[in-house]
């Protein structure tokens, strides 16, 4: 075997790993994921430490083994061993030793403070210039260097120490280190509450020094990367994102690794904490459905590393927009990135699209995102490159699909997944298939054919009205998750009934809460808000509504502008009806059309009225507002339309 590809193995104590005669200097390479040892890992470590500490105190010395680590040996460019696998454990041990050193300071144990600093934390030259023995992962590296100083006073770095760094970034890094350090400090305080326990602290230090670790070392990056991909040592299992990042570092020239690191960090940030999901969705677009266990292997086969990275960056930007993008963000995306809108007069189209996007966010319909990305990317390409779309009539016909597909997804997801609570696995594979087909469309006709296949899938897969009505009638104000949904439903009802909704009812981005939820039969019937006569008139009916558990039913609710809501508060329904009618044309109050649903002949709003209104709202939503099926006005691209292209 080539000596450069050989693997050397050692059985060391922890103190040997930080000893310059053995290893001494360590660094976590940039391709590694960030430090993220959870509280459960710390708890497990301390459970073991306490067990071996008790043995040490009782004179029963025993070996404490914590698994294996993999290191790449130093080369001419570095004097440090690179941690290929095991950085979570070694960083946690390093932080534990910092906590131990600070505890020894409390006990005025100068020798032990000095010893633990030199044994584990710092190297000093003849002029006493310090160098940390462990340089952590890139994100925390400078902060870890800061708190590893022997004279550190337990105060974490601030803007004053790092003036060029963003304040939120400083807080984020401090939080990571504080969490781990405080966990160790709490455990130390528990076993050594005061100076009478100094022997316990010294015994613990002896246990830590003797911790046993198997060490594998390799000489080349290639061998290190290979082991990184194939090992599953004790610690945190390697995720597809870790492996893909490693693949990019391995296959892109070393001179570009800083750039790759920054770009990958950008991708991770734009994943909104859902990197694996985002990478799966990206693969759906590029090819087809994939299981998590096959994700890394499939991704690295897609393209060369530079092209693959660019493609993932593009999708990650879209992924971030779909999760958190504002109207301005999408306006920039549509105008400048996709170039599918040409002037500001099309702002109304973006507003319509944004309502659908906000709805999909509310429904948590992330499975639609890869299909939407495939649609937008191919739509943009065809608009810019297909000569047939220079014909104004054909272009007008084609561009209608932009808003249509968003509405189609909004309606289908509302009925089947937000209201009827279908399982996502029903649509995951079909949506992945549609994403791939749409993205690979050869021309306009093929594109429209693939879109129509998607619409057909929706038309034939919608839940029945009976299922929808049962689920819709159970929407309740009591469930906090339904508050935004209720505003959304009444936004759609008002928009449908009036044909033009100027003031938004459902707007999660609004700076202030403009709309509240009104209970027509009031939540609290009081004489404070009503006269004795009005109170007596409605008391028995109100008690029956409460007994029937209908006060918080959607049939008794409406979204109401907060000024009107305050005016109606706790009054009996007959009085509310009078107030609304008197102010119908008022310039001071916003009166929505759907409030007329509560106007009944005798003004007495009963349990039966609430049940009937709930059923009527369900019917209106299913058959008119969110209508899907073969016999309604749901999107359909006919063969005749496709043949024109």
Secondary structure, DSSP 8 states (H G I E B T S, - for coil): --GGG--EEEEEEHHHHT-TTT---EE--TTS------HHHHHHHHHHHHHHHHHHHTT-----EEEEEEEE---TT-SSEEEEE-HHHHHHHHHHHHHHHHHHHHTT-HHHHHHHIIIIIEEE-TT--EEESEE--TTTHHHHHHHTSTT--S----TTT-TTS-HHHHHHHHHHHHHHHHHHHHHHHHH--SGGGHHHHHHHHHHHHT-EEEEEEESSHHHHHHHHHH---SSS---HHHHHHHHHHHHS-GGGHHHHHHHHHHHHHHTTT-HHHHHHHHHHHHS----HHHHHHHHHTTS-HHHHHHHHHHHHHHHHHHHH--HHHHHHIIIIIS----SGGGHHHHHHHHHHHHHHHHHT-GGGHHHHHHHHHHHHHHHHH-GGGGSHHHHHHHHHHHHHHHHHHHHHHIIIIIIS---THHHHHHHHHHHHHHHT--SHHHHHHHHHHHHHHHHHH---HHHHHHHHTT-BTTSGGGHHHHHHHHHHHHHHHHS---S-SS-TT-SS--EEEEESS-SS--TTTS-HHHHHHHHHHHHHHHHTT-TTBGGGEEEEEHHHHHHHTT--HHHHHHHHHHTTT-SSS---GGGGGG--TT----HHHHHHHHHHHHHHIIIIIS--STTSS-----HHHHHT-
